Amino acid sequence: MDRMKRILAEWVSLRATDPDLTVGGAAKQLGTTKATLQGYIQKGVQDGLLKFDDPLLQRVRVGRQLD
């Protein structure tokens, strides 16, 4: 869980810097696979860690603290 939270926090930071960054591109920068990052994002949404304001644009709002 700690690894997931760390990866999600880094992903949110990357997305804030580059909103057009793909999940695959972010995964490469984070040293993980696209499938793993997608799974973490889905789990983060299910657990209330992430909430997308606009799912089509994947603009993310952090729910509960990631630490």
GROMACS elastic network, one bead per residue, 0.5 to 0.9 nm:
[ bonds ]
;  ai    aj funct       b0    kb
    1     4     6  0.50311   500
    1     5     6  0.62231   500
    1     6     6  0.86075   500
    2     5     6  0.51314   500
    2     6     6  0.61375   500
    2     7     6  0.85821   500
    2    66     6  0.87714   500
    2    67     6  0.78352   500
    3     6     6  0.50846   500
    3     7     6  0.60844   500
    3     8     6  0.84922   500
    4     7     6  0.51580   500
    4     8     6  0.60398   500
    4     9     6  0.85199   500
    4    37     6  0.84984   500
    4    40     6  0.60135   500
    4    41     6  0.87690   500
    4    43     6  0.89075   500
    4    44     6  0.83123   500
    5     8     6  0.50654   500
    5     9     6  0.60360   500
    5    10     6  0.85519   500
    5    40     6  0.82809   500
    5    44     6  0.81077   500
    5    49     6  0.85405   500
    5    66     6  0.54058   500
    5    67     6  0.67221   500
    6     9     6  0.51470   500
    6    10     6  0.62258   500
    6    11     6  0.85409   500
    6    66     6  0.73546   500
    6    67     6  0.76313   500
    7    10     6  0.51264   500
    7    11     6  0.60194   500
    7    12     6  0.86196   500
    7    30     6  0.70371   500
    7    32     6  0.87813   500
    7    37     6  0.77477   500
    7    40     6  0.80195   500
    8    12     6  0.60748   500
    8    13     6  0.85101   500
    8    37     6  0.79660   500
    8    40     6  0.70270   500
    8    41     6  0.69711   500
    8    44     6  0.77217   500
    8    49     6  0.88590   500
    8    50     6  0.87063   500
    8    66     6  0.77461   500
    9    12     6  0.51979   500
    9    13     6  0.62913   500
    9    14     6  0.87227   500
    9    62     6  0.88798   500
    9    66     6  0.64930   500
    9    67     6  0.85208   500
   10    13     6  0.50327   500
   10    14     6  0.61967   500
   10    15     6  0.86239   500
   10    30     6  0.75206   500
   11    14     6  0.50162   500
   11    15     6  0.60982   500
   11    16     6  0.85379   500
   11    23     6  0.87204   500
   11    26     6  0.66890   500
   11    27     6  0.82221   500
   11    30     6  0.76477   500
   11    37     6  0.86222   500
   12    15     6  0.50584   500
   12    16     6  0.61268   500
   12    17     6  0.86850   500
   12    60     6  0.72822   500
   12    61     6  0.85348   500
   12    62     6  0.81243   500
   13    16     6  0.51053   500
   13    17     6  0.64042   500
   13    18     6  0.86568   500
   14    17     6  0.51455   500
   14    18     6  0.59945   500
   14    19     6  0.78193   500
   14    21     6  0.76969   500
   14    26     6  0.72039   500
   15    20     6  0.73896   500
   15    21     6  0.63947   500
   15    22     6  0.87796   500
   15    26     6  0.82822   500
   15    59     6  0.83200   500
   15    60     6  0.82931   500
   16    19     6  0.58994   500
   16    59     6  0.88944   500
   16    60     6  0.87576   500
   17    21     6  0.88414   500
   18    21     6  0.55256   500
   19    22     6  0.84454   500
   19    57     6  0.88372   500
   19    58     6  0.86713   500
   19    59     6  0.77553   500
   21    24     6  0.82358   500
   21    25     6  0.62254   500
   21    26     6  0.64276   500
   22    25     6  0.50596   500
   22    26     6  0.60842   500
   22    27     6  0.84214   500
   23    26     6  0.50711   500
   23    27     6  0.59549   500
   23    28     6  0.86586   500
   23    34     6  0.61359   500
   23    35     6  0.89289   500
   23    37     6  0.71073   500
   23    38     6  0.71475   500
   24    27     6  0.50333   500
   24    28     6  0.63729   500
   24    29     6  0.88086   500
   24    33     6  0.73019   500
   24    35     6  0.84316   500
   24    37     6  0.82498   500
   24    38     6  0.89104   500
   25    28     6  0.52946   500
   25    29     6  0.64914   500
   25    30     6  0.87536   500
   25    34     6  0.80824   500
   26    29     6  0.50816   500
   26    30     6  0.61052   500
   26    31     6  0.85747   500
   26    32     6  0.86582   500
   26    34     6  0.80195   500
   26    37     6  0.83647   500
   27    31     6  0.60365   500
   27    32     6  0.50690   500
   27    33     6  0.53869   500
   27    34     6  0.52996   500
   27    35     6  0.86130   500
   27    36     6  0.81092   500
   27    37     6  0.61675   500
   27    38     6  0.88913   500
   28    31     6  0.51647   500
   28    32     6  0.60560   500
   28    33     6  0.67590   500
   28    34     6  0.77057   500
   29    32     6  0.78328   500
   30    33     6  0.85209   500
   30    37     6  0.89512   500
   32    35     6  0.84562   500
   32    36     6  0.65987   500
   32    37     6  0.69075   500
   33    36     6  0.52045   500
   33    37     6  0.62791   500
   33    38     6  0.85720   500
   34    37     6  0.51984   500
   34    38     6  0.60575   500
   34    39     6  0.85454   500
   35    38     6  0.50989   500
   35    39     6  0.61210   500
   35    40     6  0.86292   500
   36    39     6  0.50628   500
   36    40     6  0.61924   500
   36    41     6  0.86242   500
   37    40     6  0.50120   500
   37    41     6  0.61185   500
   37    42     6  0.85892   500
   38    41     6  0.50685   500
   38    42     6  0.61861   500
   38    43     6  0.85674   500
   39    42     6  0.51096   500
   39    43     6  0.60700   500
   39    44     6  0.84035   500
   40    43     6  0.50236   500
   40    44     6  0.58639   500
   40    45     6  0.85273   500
   41    45     6  0.62309   500
   41    46     6  0.86459   500
   41    49     6  0.89418   500
   41    50     6  0.75642   500
   42    45     6  0.51978   500
   42    46     6  0.62419   500
   42    47     6  0.86311   500
   42    50     6  0.87406   500
   43    47     6  0.60019   500
   43    48     6  0.84489   500
   43    49     6  0.83434   500
   43    50     6  0.88415   500
   44    47     6  0.51458   500
   44    48     6  0.60571   500
   44    50     6  0.53766   500
   44    51     6  0.83134   500
   45    48     6  0.51015   500
   45    49     6  0.58025   500
   45    51     6  0.58522   500
   45    52     6  0.81131   500
   45    63     6  0.86682   500
   46    49     6  0.76557   500
   46    50     6  0.80776   500
   47    50     6  0.77863   500
   47    64     6  0.88820   500
   48    51     6  0.68085   500
   48    62     6  0.83507   500
   48    63     6  0.56998   500
   48    64     6  0.64655   500
   49    61     6  0.86726   500
   49    62     6  0.59350   500
   49    65     6  0.69094   500
   49    66     6  0.66790   500
   50    60     6  0.65420   500
   50    61     6  0.58894   500
   50    63     6  0.50894   500
   50    64     6  0.76021   500
   51    54     6  0.88792   500
   51    55     6  0.87096   500
   51    58     6  0.89958   500
   51    59     6  0.84152   500
   51    60     6  0.57471   500
   51    61     6  0.51585   500
   51    62     6  0.62208   500
   51    63     6  0.62554   500
   52    55     6  0.53167   500
   52    56     6  0.87389   500
   52    57     6  0.83697   500
   52    58     6  0.56770   500
   52    59     6  0.54318   500
   52    61     6  0.59111   500
   52    62     6  0.85273   500
   53    57     6  0.83910   500
   53    58     6  0.72485   500
   53    59     6  0.57016   500
   53    60     6  0.61277   500
   53    61     6  0.66802   500
   54    57     6  0.54571   500
   54    58     6  0.56926   500
   54    59     6  0.56814   500
   54    60     6  0.78011   500
   55    59     6  0.68654   500
   55    60     6  0.83659   500
   56    59     6  0.81510   500
   57    60     6  0.88000   500
   62    65     6  0.72054   500
   62    66     6  0.80104   500
   63    66     6  0.82953   500
   64    67     6  0.88959   500
